[in-house]
Amino acid sequence: MATGTEPPATDPQPRRTGVRTGTRAAIAAPHLRTDRWWLAPAATAAGLLAFVVYSTWRALSNADYYAAPYVSPFYSPCLAENCEPMRGGPNWELFGSWWGLSPAILILIFPLGFRLTCYYYRKAYYRGFWASPPACAVAEPHKKYTGETRFPLILQNVHRYFFYAALLVALVLTYDTVLAFRDEHYAWGHMGLGTLVFLVNIALIWAYTLSCHSCRHIVGGKLKHFSRHPVRYRMWQWVGRLNARHMQLAWASLVSVAVADLYVYLVASGAFDDPRFF
């Protein structure tokens, strides 16, 4: 019998998913942060998007990528027959005249694949583009999370293989840097501003590549007794110190490779002459 003192009947709680399930704290607000938490993911997205736009333009332009003795890192090694002839340079004509697209497409898949599957870059574009999650203590808008267990994110597991390819690319870019100690007539013993740009770029490329988590695991991740492998233990410690700066090295090398390409473009297009130190 109703006495009028019973609480009013309520509808069952609607079914929710993700962070809004019944087992989570019932907080109505999307988050409790009062700082400008969106600045970091927005800046990350803007930086990565700028690089994607620039690198896409340069890769598809198929022009102004070689000015003796400098070759753009986007086009090295040059694997197609339609490459500009580079005396002593990394010209490997593996693709014949039937390849009519930019030769940069043939090589950029390897360094880009390495960066796309990199542990730091995953965090960067997961937050910046996919909002998964957009920031610490900010709920992601997705209804559920399956991790990297399904296509296409399961392809992130090939990072260790892209690491080996990145090593080969870094070796080629090192060779290009050595060739940068020539002048425009291919005479040795010269150094220009471009040589310095290439030196800074290759140093950052190697630092970023060797600071990779996969590199750290390969060097000493499977060792059970460090005392039995003193050399590998020392290498593991060194790579570990680099790994602590992996984020900074990722951004620095991303900027340096774009600057190196831009420098070659400006010289090759005749915007200015390469200043010579000796």
C-alpha positions in Angstrom: 0.0 0.0 0.0 1.4 3.3 -1.0 1.9 5.8 1.9 3.2 8.7 -0.1 6.6 8.5 1.7 8.3 6.2 -0.8 10.9 7.7 -3.2 9.7 8.3 -6.7 10.3 5.5 -9.1 13.2 6.2 -11.5 14.0 4.7 -14.9 16.9 2.2 -15.0 20.2 3.9 -15.6 20.9 4.0 -19.4 23.5 1.6 -20.6 26.9 3.3 -21.0 30.2 2.3 -22.5 33.8 3.3 -22.2 34.7 5.5 -19.2 31.0 6.1 -18.4 30.2 2.6 -17.3 28.5 1.9 -14.0 31.7 0.7 -12.4 33.4 4.1 -12.8 32.9 7.2 -10.6 29.7 9.0 -11.4 31.1 12.3 -12.4 28.9 14.4 -14.7 31.6 16.8 -15.9 33.8 15.6 -18.8 36.9 16.2 -16.6 37.9 18.2 -13.6 41.0 19.9 -15.1 41.0 23.6 -15.1 44.3 24.2 -17.0 44.6 24.5 -20.7 45.2 20.8 -21.2 44.3 21.0 -24.9 47.3 23.1 -25.8 49.8 20.2 -25.8 47.7 17.8 -28.1 46.8 20.8 -30.3 50.5 21.8 -30.7 51.5 18.2 -31.3 48.9 17.8 -34.0 49.9 21.1 -35.6 53.6 20.2 -35.7 53.0 16.7 -37.1 50.5 18.0 -39.7 52.9 20.7 -40.8 55.6 18.1 -41.4 53.2 15.8 -43.3 52.1 18.6 -45.6 55.7 19.7 -46.3 57.1 16.2 -46.8 54.2 15.3 -49.1 54.8 18.4 -51.2 58.5 17.7 -51.5 58.1 14.0 -52.1 55.6 14.5 -54.9 57.4 17.5 -56.5 60.2 15.4 -57.9 62.4 18.4 -58.5 65.1 20.5 -56.8 66.4 17.7 -54.6 70.0 17.6 -55.8 72.6 20.4 -55.9 76.1 19.0 -56.0 77.3 17.8 -53.6 74.1 17.8 -51.6 71.1 15.4 -52.0 67.9 15.8 -50.1 67.4 13.1 -47.4 63.9 12.6 -48.8 65.4 11.3 -52.0 68.3 9.2 -50.7 69.1 6.6 -51.8 67.6 7.2 -55.2 66.2 3.9 -56.4 64.7 4.8 -59.8 66.1 5.3 -63.2 64.5 8.7 -63.5 66.7 10.1 -60.7 69.0 13.0 -61.3 72.5 11.7 -61.9 74.6 12.1 -58.7 78.3 11.6 -59.2 79.5 9.2 -56.5 76.1 9.5 -54.9 73.5 6.8 -53.8 72.1 6.1 -57.3 70.8 2.6 -57.4 68.6 2.1 -60.4 66.5 -0.8 -59.1 63.3 0.6 -60.8 63.5 1.1 -64.5 62.0 3.6 -66.9 58.5 2.2 -66.2 58.6 4.0 -62.8 57.2 7.4 -63.6 56.4 8.7 -60.1 58.7 10.5 -57.8 61.6 8.3 -56.6 61.1 9.7 -53.1 58.0 7.5 -52.7 60.2 4.4 -52.9 62.4 5.3 -50.0 60.2 7.5 -47.6 58.1 4.5 -46.7 61.0 3.2 -44.5 61.8 6.2 -42.3 58.2 7.2 -42.2 57.2 3.7 -41.2 59.8 3.8 -38.5 58.4 7.0 -37.1 54.8 6.1 -37.5 55.3 3.0 -35.4 57.6 4.6 -32.9 56.5 4.4 -29.3 56.7 8.2 -28.8 55.0 9.1 -32.0 52.2 6.7 -31.2 51.5 8.7 -28.1 51.8 11.9 -30.0 49.3 11.2 -32.8 47.0 9.1 -30.6 46.5 12.2 -28.4 46.8 14.8 -31.1 44.6 13.3 -33.8 42.6 10.4 -32.4 42.0 11.8 -28.8 42.8 8.4 -27.4 43.1 10.0 -24.8 43.6 13.7 -25.6 45.4 14.3 -22.3 46.0 12.9 -18.8 42.8 12.8 -16.7 40.7 13.6 -19.8 38.3 10.9 -21.0 38.6 9.8 -24.6 35.4 10.1 -26.6 35.5 6.6 -27.9 33.0 4.0 -26.7 35.5 1.3 -26.3 39.2 0.6 -26.5 40.7 -2.5 -28.2 44.3 -1.4 -28.1 46.7 -2.5 -30.9 45.0 -5.9 -31.3 43.0 -5.2 -34.4 43.7 -3.9 -37.9 45.0 -1.3 -38.6 46.7 -0.6 -35.2 48.0 -4.2 -35.0 50.5 -3.1 -37.7 52.3 -1.1 -35.0 53.9 -4.4 -34.0 56.2 -4.2 -37.1 58.2 -1.4 -35.5 61.2 -3.6 -34.8 61.5 -4.4 -38.5 61.3 -0.8 -39.5 64.1 -0.2 -37.0 66.4 -2.4 -39.1 65.4 -0.5 -42.3 66.0 2.8 -40.4 69.5 1.7 -39.7 70.2 1.2 -43.4 68.7 4.6 -44.2 70.9 6.2 -41.5 74.0 4.6 -43.0 73.1 6.0 -46.5 72.5 9.5 -45.0 75.9 9.2 -43.3 77.5 8.4 -46.7 75.7 11.5 -48.1 77.1 13.6 -45.3 80.7 12.4 -46.1 80.0 13.4 -49.8 79.0 16.8 -48.5 82.7 17.6 -47.9 83.1 18.0 -51.7 82.5 21.2 -53.7 80.2 21.6 -56.6 82.9 20.2 -58.9 83.2 17.1 -56.7 86.7 18.0 -55.4 87.3 16.9 -51.8 88.4 19.0 -48.8 85.7 21.6 -48.9 83.0 22.5 -46.4 80.0 24.7 -46.9 77.0 25.7 -44.8 75.2 22.7 -46.3 77.9 20.4 -44.9 77.2 21.8 -41.4 73.4 21.3 -41.9 74.0 17.7 -43.0 76.3 17.0 -40.0 73.7 18.3 -37.5 71.0 16.3 -39.2 72.9 13.0 -39.3 73.9 13.4 -35.7 70.2 13.8 -34.7 69.1 11.0 -37.0 71.5 8.6 -35.3 70.7 9.8 -31.8 66.9 9.3 -32.5 67.4 5.9 -34.2 69.6 4.5 -31.4 67.4 5.9 -28.7 64.6 3.7 -30.0 63.0 1.3 -27.5 63.6 -1.6 -29.9 67.3 -0.8 -30.1 67.5 -0.8 -26.3 65.8 -4.2 -26.2 68.0 -5.6 -28.9 71.1 -4.4 -27.2 70.4 -5.8 -23.7 66.7 -6.5 -23.2 67.1 -10.3 -23.2 70.2 -10.5 -21.0 69.6 -12.3 -17.7 73.1 -11.8 -16.3 74.6 -8.4 -17.0 77.9 -9.4 -15.4 78.5 -12.0 -18.1 78.0 -9.4 -20.9 79.9 -6.3 -19.7 80.1 -4.8 -23.2 76.5 -5.2 -24.0 75.6 -3.9 -20.5 77.6 -0.8 -21.1 75.9 -0.3 -24.5 72.5 -0.9 -22.9 73.2 1.8 -20.3 74.3 4.2 -23.0 71.2 3.5 -25.1 69.1 3.8 -22.0 70.4 7.4 -21.4 69.5 8.2 -25.0 66.1 6.6 -24.6 65.3 9.0 -21.7 65.5 11.8 -24.3 63.6 9.9 -27.0 60.8 12.5 -27.3 63.2 15.4 -27.6 65.3 13.6 -30.2 62.2 12.6 -32.1 61.2 16.2 -32.6 64.7 17.5 -33.1 65.4 14.9 -35.9 62.1 15.6 -37.5 62.9 19.3 -37.7 66.5 18.7 -38.9 65.6 16.3 -41.7 63.0 18.9 -43.0 65.6 21.7 -42.7 68.2 19.6 -44.6 65.7 19.0 -47.4 64.7 22.7 -47.4 68.3 23.7 -47.7 68.9 21.5 -50.7 65.7 22.8 -52.3 66.8 26.4 -51.9 70.2 25.8 -53.3 69.0 23.6 -56.2 66.3 26.1 -57.1 68.8 28.9 -57.2 67.3 30.9 -54.3 70.9 31.4 -52.9 74.4 30.0 -53.3 75.9 27.6 -50.7 78.3 29.7 -48.5 81.7 28.1 -48.3 83.9 28.0 -45.2 86.9 26.5 -46.9 
